[in-house]
Amino acid sequence: MAKKTEKADGGTIKIQYYKSTIGYSKKQKDIVRGLGITKLNQVVERPDNAAMRGAVAKVPHLLRIVE
């Protein structure tokens, strides 16, 4: 069985946008925009659930999870 990465209380994760989407596909740009990120080096706080972690996993070269 896989480890559960989300917190029991449904906490939040901080996601940092650290590399530009210029030169990447529209699909990847849409994923970044869908998370509510608009500026480079912006940090947003989102609920810690499988959907958010999956979105970050799609573009790990553009986003990182900040502790």
mmCIF file of the N, C-alpha and C atoms, coordinates in Angstrom:
data_MODEL
# 
_entry.id   MODEL 
# 
loop_
_atom_site.group_PDB 
_atom_site.id 
_atom_site.type_symbol 
_atom_site.label_atom_id 
_atom_site.label_alt_id 
_atom_site.label_comp_id 
_atom_site.label_asym_id 
_atom_site.label_entity_id 
_atom_site.label_seq_id 
_atom_site.pdbx_PDB_ins_code 
_atom_site.Cartn_x 
_atom_site.Cartn_y 
_atom_site.Cartn_z 
_atom_site.occupancy 
_atom_site.B_iso_or_equiv 
_atom_site.pdbx_formal_charge 
_atom_site.auth_seq_id 
_atom_site.auth_comp_id 
_atom_site.auth_asym_id 
_atom_site.auth_atom_id 
_atom_site.pdbx_PDB_model_num 
ATOM 1   N N  . MET A 1 1  ? 0.834  -1.180 0.000   1.00 0.00 ? 1  MET A N  1 
ATOM 2   C CA . MET A 1 1  ? 0.000  0.000  0.000   1.00 0.00 ? 1  MET A CA 1 
ATOM 3   C C  . MET A 1 1  ? 0.882  1.247  0.000   1.00 0.00 ? 1  MET A C  1 
ATOM 4   N N  . ALA A 1 2  ? 0.526  2.228  -0.757  1.00 0.00 ? 2  ALA A N  1 
ATOM 5   C CA . ALA A 1 2  ? 1.302  3.459  -0.860  1.00 0.00 ? 2  ALA A CA 1 
ATOM 6   C C  . ALA A 1 2  ? 1.129  4.302  0.397   1.00 0.00 ? 2  ALA A C  1 
ATOM 7   N N  . LYS A 1 3  ? 2.179  5.074  0.693   1.00 0.00 ? 3  LYS A N  1 
ATOM 8   C CA . LYS A 1 3  ? 2.102  5.966  1.844   1.00 0.00 ? 3  LYS A CA 1 
ATOM 9   C C  . LYS A 1 3  ? 1.150  7.107  1.538   1.00 0.00 ? 3  LYS A C  1 
ATOM 10  N N  . LYS A 1 4  ? 0.441  7.536  2.545   1.00 0.00 ? 4  LYS A N  1 
ATOM 11  C CA . LYS A 1 4  ? -0.464 8.665  2.387   1.00 0.00 ? 4  LYS A CA 1 
ATOM 12  C C  . LYS A 1 4  ? 0.324  9.933  2.680   1.00 0.00 ? 4  LYS A C  1 
ATOM 13  N N  . THR A 1 5  ? 0.376  10.863 1.723   1.00 0.00 ? 5  THR A N  1 
ATOM 14  C CA . THR A 1 5  ? 1.201  12.057 1.883   1.00 0.00 ? 5  THR A CA 1 
ATOM 15  C C  . THR A 1 5  ? 0.426  13.239 2.437   1.00 0.00 ? 5  THR A C  1 
ATOM 16  N N  . GLU A 1 6  ? -0.867 13.185 2.409   1.00 0.00 ? 6  GLU A N  1 
ATOM 17  C CA . GLU A 1 6  ? -1.621 14.324 2.912   1.00 0.00 ? 6  GLU A CA 1 
ATOM 18  C C  . GLU A 1 6  ? -1.852 14.182 4.404   1.00 0.00 ? 6  GLU A C  1 
ATOM 19  N N  . LYS A 1 7  ? -1.986 15.303 5.072   1.00 0.00 ? 7  LYS A N  1 
ATOM 20  C CA . LYS A 1 7  ? -2.155 15.320 6.509   1.00 0.00 ? 7  LYS A CA 1 
ATOM 21  C C  . LYS A 1 7  ? -3.574 14.905 6.878   1.00 0.00 ? 7  LYS A C  1 
ATOM 22  N N  . ALA A 1 8  ? -3.721 14.373 8.060   1.00 0.00 ? 8  ALA A N  1 
ATOM 23  C CA . ALA A 1 8  ? -5.030 13.910 8.510   1.00 0.00 ? 8  ALA A CA 1 
ATOM 24  C C  . ALA A 1 8  ? -6.010 15.074 8.678   1.00 0.00 ? 8  ALA A C  1 
ATOM 25  N N  . ASP A 1 9  ? -5.499 16.238 9.091   1.00 0.00 ? 9  ASP A N  1 
ATOM 26  C CA . ASP A 1 9  ? -6.388 17.378 9.298   1.00 0.00 ? 9  ASP A CA 1 
ATOM 27  C C  . ASP A 1 9  ? -6.654 18.152 8.012   1.00 0.00 ? 9  ASP A C  1 
ATOM 28  N N  . GLY A 1 10 ? -6.128 17.663 6.896   1.00 0.00 ? 10 GLY A N  1 
ATOM 29  C CA . GLY A 1 10 ? -6.371 18.343 5.620   1.00 0.00 ? 10 GLY A CA 1 
ATOM 30  C C  . GLY A 1 10 ? -5.660 19.665 5.544   1.00 0.00 ? 10 GLY A C  1 
ATOM 31  N N  . GLY A 1 11 ? -4.412 19.715 5.987   1.00 0.00 ? 11 GLY A N  1 
ATOM 32  C CA . GLY A 1 11 ? -3.624 20.943 6.039   1.00 0.00 ? 11 GLY A CA 1 
ATOM 33  C C  . GLY A 1 11 ? -3.414 21.570 4.676   1.00 0.00 ? 11 GLY A C  1 
ATOM 34  N N  . THR A 1 12 ? -2.397 22.414 4.598   1.00 0.00 ? 12 THR A N  1 
ATOM 35  C CA . THR A 1 12 ? -2.103 23.107 3.351   1.00 0.00 ? 12 THR A CA 1 
ATOM 36  C C  . THR A 1 12 ? -0.652 22.868 2.961   1.00 0.00 ? 12 THR A C  1 
ATOM 37  N N  . ILE A 1 13 ? -0.366 23.061 1.675   1.00 0.00 ? 13 ILE A N  1 
ATOM 38  C CA . ILE A 1 13 ? 1.001  23.014 1.175   1.00 0.00 ? 13 ILE A CA 1 
ATOM 39  C C  . ILE A 1 13 ? 1.309  24.343 0.499   1.00 0.00 ? 13 ILE A C  1 
ATOM 40  N N  . LYS A 1 14 ? 2.567  24.714 0.541   1.00 0.00 ? 14 LYS A N  1 
ATOM 41  C CA . LYS A 1 14 ? 3.012  25.930 -0.138  1.00 0.00 ? 14 LYS A CA 1 
ATOM 42  C C  . LYS A 1 14 ? 3.712  25.504 -1.424  1.00 0.00 ? 14 LYS A C  1 
ATOM 43  N N  . ILE A 1 15 ? 3.276  26.092 -2.526  1.00 0.00 ? 15 ILE A N  1 
ATOM 44  C CA . ILE A 1 15 ? 3.822  25.765 -3.841  1.00 0.00 ? 15 ILE A CA 1 
ATOM 45  C C  . ILE A 1 15 ? 4.519  27.000 -4.391  1.00 0.00 ? 15 ILE A C  1 
ATOM 46  N N  . GLN A 1 16 ? 5.778  26.841 -4.807  1.00 0.00 ? 16 GLN A N  1 
ATOM 47  C CA . GLN A 1 16 ? 6.535  27.952 -5.369  1.00 0.00 ? 16 GLN A CA 1 
ATOM 48  C C  . GLN A 1 16 ? 6.719  27.747 -6.867  1.00 0.00 ? 16 GLN A C  1 
ATOM 49  N N  . TYR A 1 17 ? 6.495  28.808 -7.608  1.00 0.00 ? 17 TYR A N  1 
ATOM 50  C CA . TYR A 1 17 ? 6.685  28.832 -9.060  1.00 0.00 ? 17 TYR A CA 1 
ATOM 51  C C  . TYR A 1 17 ? 8.067  29.427 -9.305  1.00 0.00 ? 17 TYR A C  1 
ATOM 52  N N  . TYR A 1 18 ? 9.060  28.583 -9.653  1.00 0.00 ? 18 TYR A N  1 
ATOM 53  C CA . TYR A 1 18 ? 10.432 29.062 -9.713  1.00 0.00 ? 18 TYR A CA 1 
ATOM 54  C C  . TYR A 1 18 ? 11.058 29.074 -11.103 1.00 0.00 ? 18 TYR A C  1 
ATOM 55  N N  . LYS A 1 19 ? 10.369 28.566 -12.113 1.00 0.00 ? 19 LYS A N  1 
ATOM 56  C CA . LYS A 1 19 ? 10.925 28.594 -13.469 1.00 0.00 ? 19 LYS A CA 1 
ATOM 57  C C  . LYS A 1 19 ? 9.817  28.947 -14.453 1.00 0.00 ? 19 LYS A C  1 
ATOM 58  N N  . SER A 1 20 ? 10.127 29.786 -15.412 1.00 0.00 ? 20 SER A N  1 
ATOM 59  C CA . SER A 1 20 ? 9.145  30.278 -16.370 1.00 0.00 ? 20 SER A CA 1 
ATOM 60  C C  . SER A 1 20 ? 8.611  29.177 -17.270 1.00 0.00 ? 20 SER A C  1 
ATOM 61  N N  . THR A 1 21 ? 7.377  29.362 -17.718 1.00 0.00 ? 21 THR A N  1 
ATOM 62  C CA . THR A 1 21 ? 6.742  28.400 -18.623 1.00 0.00 ? 21 THR A CA 1 
ATOM 63  C C  . THR A 1 21 ? 7.024  28.709 -20.092 1.00 0.00 ? 21 THR A C  1 
ATOM 64  N N  . ILE A 1 22 ? 7.819  29.739 -20.357 1.00 0.00 ? 22 ILE A N  1 
ATOM 65  C CA . ILE A 1 22 ? 8.149  30.080 -21.738 1.00 0.00 ? 22 ILE A CA 1 
ATOM 66  C C  . ILE A 1 22 ? 8.874  28.895 -22.372 1.00 0.00 ? 22 ILE A C  1 
ATOM 67  N N  . GLY A 1 23 ? 8.385  28.470 -23.520 1.00 0.00 ? 23 GLY A N  1 
ATOM 68  C CA . GLY A 1 23 ? 9.002  27.360 -24.227 1.00 0.00 ? 23 GLY A CA 1 
ATOM 69  C C  . GLY A 1 23 ? 8.400  26.006 -23.892 1.00 0.00 ? 23 GLY A C  1 
ATOM 70  N N  . TYR A 1 24 ? 7.445  25.976 -22.966 1.00 0.00 ? 24 TYR A N  1 
ATOM 71  C CA . TYR A 1 24 ? 6.783  24.727 -22.602 1.00 0.00 ? 24 TYR A CA 1 
ATOM 72  C C  . TYR A 1 24 ? 5.388  24.683 -23.218 1.00 0.00 ? 24 TYR A C  1 
ATOM 73  N N  . SER A 1 25 ? 4.786  23.515 -23.205 1.00 0.00 ? 25 SER A N  1 
ATOM 74  C CA . SER A 1 25 ? 3.495  23.328 -23.876 1.00 0.00 ? 25 SER A CA 1 
ATOM 75  C C  . SER A 1 25 ? 2.368  24.092 -23.186 1.00 0.00 ? 25 SER A C  1 
ATOM 76  N N  . LYS A 1 26 ? 1.308  24.313 -23.926 1.00 0.00 ? 26 LYS A N  1 
ATOM 77  C CA . LYS A 1 26 ? 0.133  25.013 -23.406 1.00 0.00 ? 26 LYS A CA 1 
ATOM 78  C C  . LYS A 1 26 ? -0.471 24.247 -22.229 1.00 0.00 ? 26 LYS A C  1 
ATOM 79  N N  . LYS A 1 27 ? -0.432 22.936 -22.298 1.00 0.00 ? 27 LYS A N  1 
ATOM 80  C CA . LYS A 1 27 ? -0.977 22.109 -21.223 1.00 0.00 ? 27 LYS A CA 1 
ATOM 81  C C  . LYS A 1 27 ? -0.245 22.385 -19.909 1.00 0.00 ? 27 LYS A C  1 
ATOM 82  N N  . GLN A 1 28 ? 1.071  22.504 -19.961 1.00 0.00 ? 28 GLN A N  1 
ATOM 83  C CA . GLN A 1 28 ? 1.840  22.788 -18.756 1.00 0.00 ? 28 GLN A CA 1 
ATOM 84  C C  . GLN A 1 28 ? 1.578  24.204 -18.256 1.00 0.00 ? 28 GLN A C  1 
ATOM 85  N N  . LYS A 1 29 ? 1.418  25.144 -19.168 1.00 0.00 ? 29 LYS A N  1 
ATOM 86  C CA . LYS A 1 29 ? 1.097  26.516 -18.782 1.00 0.00 ? 29 LYS A CA 1 
ATOM 87  C C  . LYS A 1 29 ? -0.267 26.576 -18.103 1.00 0.00 ? 29 LYS A C  1 
ATOM 88  N N  . ASP A 1 30 ? -1.222 25.783 -18.608 1.00 0.00 ? 30 ASP A N  1 
ATOM 89  C CA . ASP A 1 30 ? -2.561 25.744 -18.028 1.00 0.00 ? 30 ASP A CA 1 
ATOM 90  C C  . ASP A 1 30 ? -2.551 25.160 -16.623 1.00 0.00 ? 30 ASP A C  1 
ATOM 91  N N  . ILE A 1 31 ? -1.689 24.185 -16.379 1.00 0.00 ? 31 ILE A N  1 
ATOM 92  C CA . ILE A 1 31 ? -1.591 23.591 -15.045 1.00 0.00 ? 31 ILE A CA 1 
ATOM 93  C C  . ILE A 1 31 ? -1.105 24.635 -14.044 1.00 0.00 ? 31 ILE A C  1 
ATOM 94  N N  . VAL A 1 32 ? -0.079 25.397 -14.427 1.00 0.00 ? 32 VAL A N  1 
ATOM 95  C CA . VAL A 1 32 ? 0.456  26.437 -13.537 1.00 0.00 ? 32 VAL A CA 1 
ATOM 96  C C  . VAL A 1 32 ? -0.599 27.509 -13.295 1.00 0.00 ? 32 VAL A C  1 
ATOM 97  N N  . ARG A 1 33 ? -1.279 27.934 -14.352 1.00 0.00 ? 33 ARG A N  1 
ATOM 98  C CA . ARG A 1 33 ? -2.302 28.970 -14.227 1.00 0.00 ? 33 ARG A CA 1 
ATOM 99  C C  . ARG A 1 33 ? -3.490 28.464 -13.402 1.00 0.00 ? 33 ARG A C  1 
ATOM 100 N N  . GLY A 1 34 ? -3.813 27.197 -13.541 1.00 0.00 ? 34 GLY A N  1 
ATOM 101 C CA . GLY A 1 34 ? -4.924 26.603 -12.804 1.00 0.00 ? 34 GLY A CA 1 
ATOM 102 C C  . GLY A 1 34 ? -4.695 26.558 -11.306 1.00 0.00 ? 34 GLY A C  1 
ATOM 103 N N  . LEU A 1 35 ? -3.449 26.571 -10.890 1.00 0.00 ? 35 LEU A N  1 
ATOM 104 C CA . LEU A 1 35 ? -3.134 26.611 -9.460  1.00 0.00 ? 35 LEU A CA 1 
ATOM 105 C C  . LEU A 1 35 ? -3.233 28.024 -8.895  1.00 0.00 ? 35 LEU A C  1 
ATOM 106 N N  . GLY A 1 36 ? -3.503 28.985 -9.765  1.00 0.00 ? 36 GLY A N  1 
ATOM 107 C CA . GLY A 1 36 ? -3.654 30.368 -9.314  1.00 0.00 ? 36 GLY A CA 1 
ATOM 108 C C  . GLY A 1 36 ? -2.340 31.120 -9.269  1.00 0.00 ? 36 GLY A C  1 
ATOM 109 N N  . ILE A 1 37 ? -1.350 30.619 -9.984  1.00 0.00 ? 37 ILE A N  1 
ATOM 110 C CA . ILE A 1 37 ? -0.026 31.242 -9.982  1.00 0.00 ? 37 ILE A CA 1 
ATOM 111 C C  . ILE A 1 37 ? 0.094  32.133 -11.211 1.00 0.00 ? 37 ILE A C  1 
ATOM 112 N N  . THR A 1 38 ? 0.536  33.388 -10.991 1.00 0.00 ? 38 THR A N  1 
ATOM 113 C CA . THR A 1 38 ? 0.639  34.326 -12.099 1.00 0.00 ? 38 THR A CA 1 
ATOM 114 C C  . THR A 1 38 ? 2.032  34.914 -12.270 1.00 0.00 ? 38 THR A C  1 
ATOM 115 N N  . LYS A 1 39 ? 2.837  34.942 -11.196 1.00 0.00 ? 39 LYS A N  1 
ATOM 116 C CA . LYS A 1 39 ? 4.143  35.588 -11.267 1.00 0.00 ? 39 LYS A CA 1 
ATOM 117 C C  . LYS A 1 39 ? 5.256  34.626 -10.880 1.00 0.00 ? 39 LYS A C  1 
ATOM 118 N N  . LEU A 1 40 ? 6.416  34.847 -11.451 1.00 0.00 ? 40 LEU A N  1 
ATOM 119 C CA . LEU A 1 40 ? 7.584  34.038 -11.154 1.00 0.00 ? 40 LEU A CA 1 
ATOM 120 C C  . LEU A 1 40 ? 7.996  34.228 -9.692  1.00 0.00 ? 40 LEU A C  1 
ATOM 121 N N  . ASN A 1 41 ? 8.435  33.172 -9.061  1.00 0.00 ? 41 ASN A N  1 
ATOM 122 C CA . ASN A 1 41 ? 8.844  33.132 -7.650  1.00 0.00 ? 41 ASN A CA 1 
ATOM 123 C C  . ASN A 1 41 ? 7.695  33.375 -6.682  1.00 0.00 ? 41 ASN A C  1 
ATOM 124 N N  . GLN A 1 42 ? 6.488  33.296 -7.161  1.00 0.00 ? 42 GLN A N  1 
ATOM 125 C CA . GLN A 1 42 ? 5.313  33.454 -6.309  1.00 0.00 ? 42 GLN A CA 1 
ATOM 126 C C  . GLN A 1 42 ? 5.105  32.167 -5.510  1.00 0.00 ? 42 GLN A C  1 
ATOM 127 N N  . VAL A 1 43 ? 4.694  32.320 -4.252  1.00 0.00 ? 43 VAL A N  1 
ATOM 128 C CA . VAL A 1 43 ? 4.382  31.175 -3.405  1.00 0.00 ? 43 VAL A CA 1 
ATOM 129 C C  . VAL A 1 43 ? 2.899  31.250 -3.068  1.00 0.00 ? 43 VAL A C  1 
ATOM 130 N N  . VAL A 1 44 ? 2.177  30.172 -3.348  1.00 0.00 ? 44 VAL A N  1 
ATOM 131 C CA . VAL A 1 44 ? 0.749  30.111 -3.032  1.00 0.00 ? 44 VAL A CA 1 
ATOM 132 C C  . VAL A 1 44 ? 0.506  28.967 -2.055  1.00 0.00 ? 44 VAL A C  1 
ATOM 133 N N  . GLU A 1 45 ? -0.526 29.104 -1.273  1.00 0.00 ? 45 GLU A N  1 
ATOM 134 C CA . GLU A 1 45 ? -0.891 28.077 -0.310  1.00 0.00 ? 45 GLU A CA 1 
ATOM 135 C C  . GLU A 1 45 ? -2.182 27.411 -0.786  1.00 0.00 ? 45 GLU A C  1 
ATOM 136 N N  . ARG A 1 46 ? -2.140 26.107 -0.922  1.00 0.00 ? 46 ARG A N  1 
ATOM 137 C CA . ARG A 1 46 ? -3.275 25.331 -1.415  1.00 0.00 ? 46 ARG A CA 1 
ATOM 138 C C  . ARG A 1 46 ? -3.553 24.178 -0.472  1.00 0.00 ? 46 ARG A C  1 
ATOM 139 N N  . PRO A 1 47 ? -4.760 23.618 -0.507  1.00 0.00 ? 47 PRO A N  1 
ATOM 140 C CA . PRO A 1 47 ? -5.066 22.463 0.343   1.00 0.00 ? 47 PRO A CA 1 
ATOM 141 C C  . PRO A 1 47 ? -4.180 21.271 -0.013  1.00 0.00 ? 47 PRO A C  1 
ATOM 142 N N  . ASP A 1 48 ? -3.781 20.539 1.002   1.00 0.00 ? 48 ASP A N  1 
ATOM 143 C CA . ASP A 1 48 ? -2.919 19.382 0.789   1.00 0.00 ? 48 ASP A CA 1 
ATOM 144 C C  . ASP A 1 48 ? -3.780 18.162 0.501   1.00 0.00 ? 48 ASP A C  1 
ATOM 145 N N  . ASN A 1 49 ? -4.044 17.942 -0.779  1.00 0.00 ? 49 ASN A N  1 
ATOM 146 C CA . ASN A 1 49 ? -4.815 16.765 -1.179  1.00 0.00 ? 49 ASN A CA 1 
ATOM 147 C C  . ASN A 1 49 ? -4.186 16.153 -2.426  1.00 0.00 ? 49 ASN A C  1 
ATOM 148 N N  . ALA A 1 50 ? -4.709 15.037 -2.836  1.00 0.00 ? 50 ALA A N  1 
ATOM 149 C CA . ALA A 1 50 ? -4.129 14.306 -3.961  1.00 0.00 ? 50 ALA A CA 1 
ATOM 150 C C  . ALA A 1 50 ? -4.179 15.108 -5.264  1.00 0.00 ? 50 ALA A C  1 
ATOM 151 N N  . ALA A 1 51 ? -5.211 15.895 -5.461  1.00 0.00 ? 51 ALA A N  1 
ATOM 152 C CA . ALA A 1 51 ? -5.351 16.676 -6.688  1.00 0.00 ? 51 ALA A CA 1 
ATOM 153 C C  . ALA A 1 51 ? -4.243 17.722 -6.810  1.00 0.00 ? 51 ALA A C  1 
ATOM 154 N N  . MET A 1 52 ? -3.955 18.430 -5.726  1.00 0.00 ? 52 MET A N  1 
ATOM 155 C CA . MET A 1 52 ? -2.911 19.457 -5.751  1.00 0.00 ? 52 MET A CA 1 
ATOM 156 C C  . MET A 1 52 ? -1.540 18.824 -5.925  1.00 0.00 ? 52 MET A C  1 
ATOM 157 N N  . ARG A 1 53 ? -1.289 17.741 -5.223  1.00 0.00 ? 53 ARG A N  1 
ATOM 158 C CA . ARG A 1 53 ? 0.010  17.062 -5.347  1.00 0.00 ? 53 ARG A CA 1 
ATOM 159 C C  . ARG A 1 53 ? 0.179  16.487 -6.754  1.00 0.00 ? 53 ARG A C  1 
ATOM 160 N N  . GLY A 1 54 ? -0.907 16.033 -7.352  1.00 0.00 ? 54 GLY A N  1 
ATOM 161 C CA . GLY A 1 54 ? -0.845 15.508 -8.713  1.00 0.00 ? 54 GLY A CA 1 
ATOM 162 C C  . GLY A 1 54 ? -0.530 16.592 -9.724  1.00 0.00 ? 54 GLY A C  1 
ATOM 163 N N  . ALA A 1 55 ? -1.105 17.781 -9.531  1.00 0.00 ? 55 ALA A N  1 
ATOM 164 C CA . ALA A 1 55 ? -0.841 18.905 -10.430 1.00 0.00 ? 55 ALA A CA 1 
ATOM 165 C C  . ALA A 1 55 ? 0.623  19.319 -10.350 1.00 0.00 ? 55 ALA A C  1 
ATOM 166 N N  . VAL A 1 56 ? 1.176  19.353 -9.131  1.00 0.00 ? 56 VAL A N  1 
ATOM 167 C CA . VAL A 1 56 ? 2.585  19.706 -8.966  1.00 0.00 ? 56 VAL A CA 1 
ATOM 168 C C  . VAL A 1 56 ? 3.474  18.622 -9.576  1.00 0.00 ? 56 VAL A C  1 
ATOM 169 N N  . ALA A 1 57 ? 3.066  17.378 -9.473  1.00 0.00 ? 57 ALA A N  1 
ATOM 170 C CA . ALA A 1 57 ? 3.847  16.270 -10.019 1.00 0.00 ? 57 ALA A CA 1 
ATOM 171 C C  . ALA A 1 57 ? 3.891  16.296 -11.548 1.00 0.00 ? 57 ALA A C  1 
ATOM 172 N N  . LYS A 1 58 ? 2.910  16.928 -12.193 1.00 0.00 ? 58 LYS A N  1 
ATOM 173 C CA . LYS A 1 58 ? 2.889  17.030 -13.649 1.00 0.00 ? 58 LYS A CA 1 
ATOM 174 C C  . LYS A 1 58 ? 3.960  17.981 -14.177 1.00 0.00 ? 58 LYS A C  1 
ATOM 175 N N  . VAL A 1 59 ? 4.318  18.984 -13.374 1.00 0.00 ? 59 VAL A N  1 
ATOM 176 C CA . VAL A 1 59 ? 5.306  19.975 -13.812 1.00 0.00 ? 59 VAL A CA 1 
ATOM 177 C C  . VAL A 1 59 ? 6.373  20.202 -12.722 1.00 0.00 ? 59 VAL A C  1 
ATOM 178 N N  . PRO A 1 60 ? 7.099  19.157 -12.334 1.00 0.00 ? 60 PRO A N  1 
ATOM 179 C CA . PRO A 1 60 ? 8.081  19.318 -11.254 1.00 0.00 ? 60 PRO A CA 1 
ATOM 180 C C  . PRO A 1 60 ? 9.270  20.198 -11.651 1.00 0.00 ? 60 PRO A C  1 
ATOM 181 N N  . HIS A 1 61 ? 9.465  20.398 -12.942 1.00 0.00 ? 61 HIS A N  1 
ATOM 182 C CA . HIS A 1 61 ? 10.549 21.249 -13.420 1.00 0.00 ? 61 HIS A CA 1 
ATOM 183 C C  . HIS A 1 61 ? 10.187 22.736 -13.347 1.00 0.00 ? 61 HIS A C  1 
ATOM 184 N N  . LEU A 1 62 ? 8.925  23.044 -13.048 1.00 0.00 ? 62 LEU A N  1 
ATOM 185 C CA . LEU A 1 62 ? 8.475  24.436 -12.947 1.00 0.00 ? 62 LEU A CA 1 
ATOM 186 C C  . LEU A 1 62 ? 8.060  24.826 -11.532 1.00 0.00 ? 62 LEU A C  1 
ATOM 187 N N  . LEU A 1 63 ? 7.590  23.863 -10.762 1.00 0.00 ? 63 LEU A N  1 
ATOM 188 C CA . LEU A 1 63 ? 7.060  24.113 -9.426  1.00 0.00 ? 63 LEU A CA 1 
ATOM 189 C C  . LEU A 1 63 ? 7.810  23.299 -8.392  1.00 0.00 ? 63 LEU A C  1 
ATOM 190 N N  . ARG A 1 64 ? 7.812  23.797 -7.158  1.00 0.00 ? 64 ARG A N  1 
ATOM 191 C CA . ARG A 1 64 ? 8.352  23.014 -6.048  1.00 0.00 ? 64 ARG A CA 1 
ATOM 192 C C  . ARG A 1 64 ? 7.486  23.238 -4.809  1.00 0.00 ? 64 ARG A C  1 
ATOM 193 N N  . ILE A 1 65 ? 7.476  22.253 -3.947  1.00 0.00 ? 65 ILE A N  1 
ATOM 194 C CA . ILE A 1 65 ? 6.749  22.355 -2.685  1.00 0.00 ? 65 ILE A CA 1 
ATOM 195 C C  . ILE A 1 65 ? 7.708  22.880 -1.635  1.00 0.00 ? 65 ILE A C  1 
ATOM 196 N N  . VAL A 1 66 ? 7.323  23.978 -0.982  1.00 0.00 ? 66 VAL A N  1 
ATOM 197 C CA . VAL A 1 66 ? 8.149  24.636 0.018   1.00 0.00 ? 66 VAL A CA 1 
ATOM 198 C C  . VAL A 1 66 ? 7.686  24.188 1.389   1.00 0.00 ? 66 VAL A C  1 
ATOM 199 N N  . GLU A 1 67 ? 8.643  23.854 2.241   1.00 0.00 ? 67 GLU A N  1 
ATOM 200 C CA . GLU A 1 67 ? 8.298  23.437 3.615   1.00 0.00 ? 67 GLU A CA 1 
ATOM 201 C C  . GLU A 1 67 ? 8.206  24.622 4.523   1.00 0.00 ? 67 GLU A C  1 
# 
